[in-house]
Amino acid sequence: MTNTNFTGKNVLITGGGSGIGRALAHAFADEGANVTITDINQERIDQVVSEVQSRGVRAAGYSVDHASEDESRKFAERLLADQGHVDVLCANAGVGEGSLLEKADMEDWRWVMGVNFWGAVYALRYLVPSMIERGSGSVLITASGAALFPGPGMSIYHASKAAACSLGESLSVELAPQGINVSVLCPGIIKTAIAADSRMHFGNEEADKRTAINAVELYASDRAVEPAVVAADALNGLRKSKLIIPSPRSHVLPGWLLHRLSPGLFGRFIALPKWRKGEMISGINVR
């Protein structure tokens, strides 16, 4: 879909009820696309559907838990029955988590990987075959700047996003001969509610969450960008068939380049003792 005009295209955005997903819904609608979103919060779904419809395009919303393969499969079948095909698939649903390795339990691993990685896998597995049949389509996987360089205190989150990014990189090569472009969106510090919706395990979860939210707000107050900025970068990247879409570049490129050029130096830079005390949680809102 290089240099594509999105007018009249059928766009699906998972996790489209808030944050970057909502901004993507607005951006595609402003381009004349018909937008379908999913979320687990019906109130958010209804609000975004109304906002999209006010832009003069068709909109639909579904309540889906993308960590469930069964729900994902049934949703894909229903969507294709209702709309016929999907031109642009945005696997955007995601959750946040911050913890020390010894504090997190396996349920935290299953929750984060279930949404951030398996949610993308299920969406792709059950919707991309229809794109292959048509010989065209575009996929956008929302990973994170956290996919491109590591950070302590967020190992589960980083691992889930790195897996999603690697999935996208592999599929970009696999699906290109089928006429399908795959891009991976890697946001930096964005004004979203992901910290408030996250799980924290540094000792006292309730206190950890308050600390994390306060840290994010303080840290991000003069750096965070609006989700609309990321959405604009995403659409521009899709038009140009970019594989990795860092947004904003100033947030993501320095860490990415330093980690690629000198992993040892990057490791020393972020190996701060206060992480072990659970005091430095400001990086939690990296998507």
Secondary structure, 3 states (H helix, E strand, C coil): CCCCCCCCCEEEECCCCCHHHHHHHHHHHHCCCEEEEEECCHHHHHHHHHHHHCCCCCEEEEECCCCCHHHHHHHHHHHHHHHCCCCEEEECCCCCEEECCCCCCHHHHHHHHHHHHHHHHHHHHHHHHHHHHHCCEEEEEECCHHHCCCCCCEHHHHHHHHHHHHHHHHHHHHHHHHCEEEEEEEECCECCCCCCCCEEECCCHHHHHHHHHHHHHHHHCCCCECHHHHHHHHHHHHHCCCCEEEECHHHHHHHHHHHHHCHHHHHHHHCCHHHHHCCCCHHHCCC
